[in-house]
């Protein structure tokens, strides 16, 4: 999704309306406490390399860097960023009572064609001042990024818009996500069930169940986000669009026989 800021025929407001987003979000500048902003940038960098760090180890790491920060503050910031250590933990918070949790369907499954399995996840994208969230939907077989969207909040709507956009291009047999409230919401799951798509969900604290998305996030952050240090939401959208275009159409993958995700997805799809 990308707004054409120089379009001669369509105003910014009209383009936002057609894309189903609010005009104000295009100009949103997150307001953040400067020190919290710094801590979140550091947490993001550490978590990208060591996603098994919970709040205790993350706080210890930050203290070693010279920051006088406690575990409670780190836990709060990680929660705001949507980060959780990958190891399983007892007594986790219960999902919303109206949200159904589905079993993980991919263990031992042979994935050998495009549109067999799609997967989705949300990640934190830092800005120079503040942050936004990114959701993407990927075809597991080809690693092709089918659709994505940036949002200034973790509300479900931007995930549903990304899903509808992807389903306009194809339909998977299985759709895999984590157990986040955006993906377990009734509107999101019903959109899949209405199309007879099987729903699969990772075990809590098991990001390795969605390993290809995790690898995508790492590549995106090290090859694009950390290098360019986006100033605004507009910068983030332009940069991410540029990177996913490169990733889909130019970047060769050894696991794909040195083909691009675009070539494999469109060559192998039914």
C-alpha positions, 0 to 999 in steps of 0.5 A, a space after each residue: 500500500 502506497 499513497 502517490 503524493 504527486 498524483 495529478 487526478 486523485 487528491 490525498 484524501 480520495 486516495 486514502 478513502 480508496 485504500 480504506 485508511 484515515 487521511 490523518 494517519 498519513 501525517 501521524 507523528 508518534 509522540 514519545 518520551 525521548 528516553 523510552 524511545 531510545 530504550 525501545 530502539 535498543 530493545 528492538 535491535 536486541 530482540 531481532 537477534 535474541 528473541 528468546 530474551 524476556 523482560 528480565 534478561 532484556 533489562 539486564 542487557 540494558 543495564 550492562 549498556 549503562 541504562 538504569 532501567 528496571 524489569 517492570 519498565 522493560 516489560 511494559 515497553 516490550 508489551 507496547 511493542 508486541 514482543 514476547 520471549 519465544 520460550 513457553 511460559 506457564 500461566 499466560 494471559 488468557 485470550 478474549 473469551 469470544 476469541 477462539 484459538 485454533 490448533 497448529 496444523 503445520 507440524 510435519 506437513 509437507 509444503 510443496 506448492 504455492 497457495 498451500 499455506 499463507 502466514 501472517 505476523 505483526 512487527 514493530 518498526 521504529 521511527 526516529 521519534 516513535 514507532 509504527 506496526 507492520 503486518 504482512 502476509 507471506 506464501 510459505 512455499 515461495 516466501 512471496 510477500 502477498 500483501 502488507 500494511 503499516 499502522 500507528 496502532 495495534 487495532 485489528 482493522 489494518 490486519 483485516 484490510 491486509 487479509 482482504 487485499 491478499 484474498 483478492 489475489 488468491 486463496 490458501 488452503 491453510 492460514 497460519 498466525 500467532 494467537 494475537 487478538 488481531 488474528 483471533 478476532 471474530 471478523 478476521 477468522 470469519 473472513 477465512 472460514 467464509 472461504 473454507 480456509 483452514 486456520 492454524 495458530 502457533 503455540 504461545 511463545 513459539 515464534 519458530 512455528 512461523 519461522 519464515 515470517 521471523 526471517 523476513 522481519 530480520 532481513 527487513 530490519 537489518 537490510 532496510 529499517 536500521 540502515 535508513 532510520 525512518 523519520 516519519 510514517 510516510 518514510 516507513 511506508 515508502 521504504 518498506 514498499 521499496 524493500 518488499 519489491 526488491 525482496 519479491 522480485 530481485 533477491 535470489 533465495 538459495 532455498 528456492 534454487 536461486 529464484 526470486 519469490 515472485 518467480 516461484 509463486 507465480 510459476 508454481 501457483 495453480 
